[in-house]
Amino acid sequence: MKNEITLNPYLAGIMNYLKDQKVEIFLGDMQAVAKLSDIEPQLKSIVVGTIIDAMGDCLVIECEKKNQAGHIIKGKIYLNAWQIKTICLFNNPLYSKDFFSYEHEV
């Protein structure tokens, strides 16, 4: 008997539409960077990579980065589907930062 993991329905949809595509994933977390005077800038936690697989509640992303010598380093990361807030295609003219409005901009 083969031990199979049932795919989360949310991830099944992601795999159906976005498998093998480079995406930008916003995890919903905000990080404070450095306190400058009385202003504390916030950065969004964003992952950029290619969706390659999913299992259960886990989305597998292949990320890449150039090192100082100019060589491309690739690695896989595993995201909990329950962390994901938004996903957009990386070659989209709009990025995650463009989808959120702030009180001072409205």
C-alpha positions in Angstrom: 0.0 0.0 0.0 1.4 3.4 -1.0 1.4 6.1 1.6 0.0 9.2 -0.3 -0.5 12.7 1.2 -3.8 14.4 0.2 -3.2 17.8 -1.3 -4.7 20.8 0.4 -7.5 22.1 -2.0 -5.9 25.6 -2.0 -2.6 24.2 -3.1 -4.3 22.0 -5.7 -5.6 25.3 -7.3 -2.2 26.9 -7.1 -0.6 23.9 -8.7 -3.2 23.8 -11.4 -2.7 27.5 -12.4 0.9 28.3 -11.4 3.1 25.2 -11.5 6.5 25.9 -13.1 5.9 29.6 -13.1 8.0 32.2 -11.3 5.9 33.9 -8.6 6.1 36.4 -5.8 4.5 35.2 -2.6 3.5 37.5 0.2 3.5 35.7 3.6 1.6 38.4 5.5 4.4 39.1 7.9 5.9 42.5 8.4 9.4 43.1 9.6 10.7 46.3 11.2 14.1 47.2 9.7 15.8 50.0 11.6 14.3 52.7 13.7 15.1 56.1 12.1 14.3 58.9 14.4 10.6 58.4 15.1 9.9 56.5 12.0 10.0 52.7 11.9 9.9 51.4 8.3 8.1 48.1 7.7 9.1 45.5 5.1 6.9 42.8 3.8 8.0 39.1 4.0 8.1 38.1 0.3 9.4 34.9 -1.3 10.3 34.9 -5.0 10.8 31.6 -6.8 9.3 29.0 -9.1 6.5 26.7 -7.9 7.7 23.1 -8.5 5.6 20.9 -6.2 3.1 20.6 -3.4 2.4 17.9 -0.8 -0.3 18.1 1.9 -0.2 21.7 3.2 3.3 22.3 1.9 4.2 24.3 -1.2 7.7 23.6 -2.7 9.5 26.6 -4.2 12.8 26.7 -6.1 14.6 29.9 -5.4 17.7 31.2 -7.0 20.3 33.9 -6.3 23.5 35.1 -7.9 26.5 34.9 -5.6 29.4 37.5 -5.7 31.2 35.5 -8.4 28.1 35.8 -10.6 27.2 32.1 -10.3 23.5 31.2 -9.8 22.8 29.2 -6.7 19.5 27.3 -6.5 17.7 25.9 -3.5 14.3 24.6 -2.5 12.2 26.1 0.3 9.0 24.6 1.8 6.2 26.9 2.7 3.2 26.2 4.9 0.1 26.9 2.7 -1.6 28.5 5.7 1.1 31.3 5.7 0.4 32.5 2.2 -1.6 35.7 1.8 -1.1 36.6 -1.9 0.6 35.2 -4.9 1.3 37.1 -8.2 3.3 36.2 -11.3 6.8 37.6 -11.1 6.6 39.1 -14.6 3.3 40.8 -13.8 3.6 44.6 -14.2 2.3 44.9 -10.6 4.2 43.4 -7.6 2.9 42.6 -4.1 3.9 46.0 -2.8 1.5 47.6 -5.4 -1.5 45.6 -4.2 -1.7 47.1 -0.7 -2.8 50.7 0.1 -1.7 52.5 3.2 -3.8 55.0 5.2 -1.8 57.9 4.0 -2.2 57.0 0.3 -6.0 56.5 0.3 
